[in-house]
């Protein structure tokens, strides 16, 4: 039926380029689907489920948001998520400038993402700098607790540059254990960018000049 796993995967697999990204997500989706069925069969304890969360690393404009939106749909079709929406957020959307407000702000965002995927972009901007009154750490703690409390109906996909993401996850053991799936998004090649431009133009009813080839 509509919104089946096969349809969701087909939509993902139609994306241009991203070969390894697609292979990884196809593999994980099948594992998650199998795990969901097995968990149902054995009615095993919820805390035995594998991590469904991801870290997407790579430069801006490499398709991370698009793929995150498709993963939300995939997980909804498998029955891991009830709604399948994608809630994008950056540091400013989670961290407030004074004591006590960050937890509230992060909680509100978490609530809006329940049933779907929370997509913190450049999550490492939350890593506490040298400043003692940096509330990023508080946001991370609320996020981790939220993932724990709502592990039946919330997926988190972190996104950002590769180097910073690797450092961020290494620096925090609580994060590292919850985001074992790090998927690297390569930059598009010239050919892939041209193909994407043609698709987008076609979708709007335009045709590119032959000289673009």
C-alpha positions as CSV (number, residue, x, y, z in Angstrom):
1,X,0.0,0.0,0.0
2,X,0.9,3.7,0.0
3,X,3.8,4.5,2.2
4,X,5.2,1.0,2.2
5,X,8.8,0.3,2.9
6,X,9.4,-0.6,-0.7
7,X,7.9,2.7,-1.9
8,X,10.0,4.6,0.6
9,X,13.2,2.8,-0.5
10,X,12.4,3.3,-4.1
11,X,12.1,7.1,-3.5
12,X,15.5,7.0,-1.8
13,X,17.1,4.9,-4.5
14,X,15.9,7.3,-7.2
15,X,18.1,10.1,-5.7
16,X,21.1,10.9,-7.9
17,X,24.5,9.8,-6.7
18,X,25.0,9.0,-3.0
19,X,25.6,5.3,-3.9
20,X,27.1,4.3,-0.6
21,X,24.7,6.4,1.5
22,X,21.8,4.6,-0.3
23,X,23.3,1.2,0.2
24,X,23.9,1.8,3.9
25,X,20.3,3.1,4.5
26,X,18.8,0.2,2.5
27,X,20.7,-2.2,4.6
28,X,19.8,-0.5,7.9
29,X,16.1,-0.2,6.9
30,X,16.0,-3.9,6.2
31,X,17.7,-4.7,9.5
32,X,15.3,-2.4,11.4
33,X,12.3,-4.0,9.7
34,X,13.6,-7.4,10.6
35,X,14.3,-6.3,14.1
36,X,10.8,-4.9,14.5
37,X,9.2,-8.2,13.4
38,X,11.6,-10.2,15.6
39,X,10.9,-7.9,18.6
40,X,7.2,-8.4,17.9
41,X,7.6,-12.2,17.7
42,X,9.7,-12.5,20.9
43,X,8.2,-9.4,22.6
44,X,11.6,-8.7,23.8
45,X,12.4,-5.9,26.2
46,X,12.4,-2.5,24.5
47,X,15.9,-1.7,25.8
48,X,17.4,-4.4,23.6
49,X,16.7,-2.6,20.3
50,X,19.6,-1.5,18.2
51,X,20.3,2.1,17.6
52,X,18.0,3.6,15.0
53,X,19.7,7.0,15.2
54,X,22.2,8.4,12.7
55,X,24.9,11.0,12.3
56,X,25.1,12.3,8.7
57,X,28.5,13.9,8.0
58,X,29.6,15.9,5.0
59,X,29.6,19.3,3.4
60,X,26.4,21.4,3.0
61,X,24.4,20.7,-0.2
62,X,25.2,17.0,-0.2
63,X,21.6,15.8,0.3
64,X,21.7,15.2,4.0
65,X,18.3,16.9,4.7
66,X,16.6,15.2,1.7
67,X,17.9,11.8,2.9
68,X,16.8,12.5,6.5
69,X,13.3,13.3,5.3
70,X,13.2,10.0,3.4
71,X,14.5,8.1,6.5
72,X,11.6,9.6,8.5
73,X,9.2,8.2,5.9
74,X,11.0,4.9,5.9
75,X,10.8,4.5,9.6
76,X,7.1,5.4,9.5
77,X,6.4,2.8,6.9
78,X,8.3,0.2,9.0
79,X,6.2,1.2,12.1
80,X,9.1,2.6,14.1
81,X,7.7,6.1,14.0
82,X,4.0,7.1,14.3
83,X,4.1,10.4,12.3
84,X,7.2,10.5,10.2
85,X,7.8,14.3,10.2
86,X,11.2,15.9,10.1
87,X,12.0,18.7,12.5
88,X,15.1,20.6,11.6
89,X,16.8,22.7,14.2
90,X,20.1,24.5,14.8
91,X,21.9,25.6,17.9
92,X,19.9,28.8,18.1
93,X,16.7,26.7,18.1
94,X,17.9,24.7,21.2
95,X,20.1,27.0,23.3
96,X,18.9,30.1,25.1
97,X,21.1,32.9,26.4
98,X,20.4,32.6,30.1
99,X,20.1,30.0,32.9
100,X,17.2,27.6,32.9
101,X,15.8,28.5,29.5
102,X,17.8,26.1,27.3
103,X,16.2,23.0,28.9
104,X,12.7,24.4,28.2
105,X,13.6,25.4,24.6
106,X,15.1,22.0,23.9
107,X,12.1,20.2,25.5
108,X,9.7,22.1,23.3
109,X,11.6,21.1,20.1
110,X,11.8,17.5,21.3
111,X,8.0,17.5,21.9
112,X,7.4,18.8,18.3
113,X,9.6,16.0,16.9
114,X,7.9,13.1,18.8
115,X,6.6,10.5,16.3
116,X,9.2,11.7,13.8
117,X,12.9,12.6,13.3
118,X,14.7,15.4,15.1
119,X,17.4,16.8,12.8
120,X,19.9,19.0,14.6
121,X,22.2,20.6,12.0
122,X,25.8,21.4,13.0
123,X,25.1,19.7,16.4
124,X,28.7,20.1,17.4
125,X,27.9,23.8,17.8
126,X,26.4,22.6,21.1
127,X,29.7,21.3,22.4
128,X,30.7,23.5,25.3
129,X,33.5,25.9,24.3
130,X,35.8,27.5,26.8
131,X,33.0,29.7,28.0
132,X,31.8,28.5,31.5
133,X,28.3,29.9,30.8
134,X,27.7,28.0,27.6
135,X,24.4,26.3,27.7
136,X,25.1,23.9,24.9
137,X,26.0,21.1,27.3
138,X,22.6,21.5,28.9
139,X,20.9,21.1,25.5
140,X,22.9,17.9,24.8
141,X,21.9,16.5,28.2
142,X,18.2,17.2,27.6
143,X,18.5,15.7,24.1
144,X,20.0,12.5,25.4
145,X,17.4,12.2,28.1
146,X,14.7,12.8,25.6
147,X,16.1,10.1,23.3
148,X,16.0,7.7,26.3
149,X,12.5,8.7,27.5
150,X,11.0,8.6,24.0
151,X,12.9,5.8,22.5
152,X,9.7,4.2,21.2
153,X,8.8,7.2,19.0
154,X,11.7,9.5,18.4
155,X,14.7,9.3,16.0
156,X,17.5,11.8,16.1
157,X,19.8,12.4,13.1
158,X,22.7,14.7,13.7
159,X,24.2,16.5,10.7
160,X,27.3,18.5,9.9
161,X,30.8,18.7,8.7
162,X,32.8,15.4,8.9
163,X,35.7,16.5,11.0
164,X,33.7,18.4,13.6
165,X,31.2,15.6,13.8
166,X,33.8,13.0,14.4
167,X,35.4,15.1,17.2
168,X,32.0,15.9,18.7
169,X,31.0,12.2,18.9
170,X,34.4,11.2,20.3
171,X,34.3,13.8,23.0
172,X,31.0,12.6,24.6
173,X,30.7,8.9,25.4
174,X,26.9,9.3,25.8
175,X,26.6,10.5,22.3
176,X,29.1,8.0,20.8
177,X,27.1,5.0,22.0
178,X,23.8,6.4,20.7
179,X,25.1,7.3,17.3
180,X,26.9,4.3,16.0
181,X,25.7,4.8,12.5
182,X,27.8,7.6,10.9
183,X,27.1,8.0,7.3
184,X,29.5,10.0,5.1
185,X,27.9,12.2,2.4
186,X,30.4,12.8,-0.4
187,X,30.4,16.0,-2.5
188,X,28.4,15.7,-5.8
189,X,30.4,15.4,-9.0
190,X,29.9,17.8,-11.8
191,X,27.9,15.2,-13.7
192,X,25.6,14.5,-10.7
193,X,25.0,18.3,-10.2
194,X,24.1,18.6,-13.9
195,X,21.7,15.6,-13.6
196,X,20.1,17.2,-10.5
197,X,19.7,20.5,-12.2
198,X,18.0,18.8,-15.2
199,X,15.6,16.9,-12.8
200,X,14.7,20.1,-11.0
201,X,14.2,22.0,-14.2
202,X,12.1,19.2,-15.6
203,X,10.0,19.1,-12.5
204,X,9.2,22.8,-13.1
205,X,8.6,22.3,-16.8
206,X,11.9,23.7,-18.1
207,X,14.4,22.1,-20.3
208,X,18.1,23.0,-20.1
209,X,19.9,24.3,-23.2
210,X,22.0,21.6,-24.9
211,X,25.1,23.7,-24.2
212,X,24.8,22.7,-20.5
213,X,26.0,19.2,-21.3
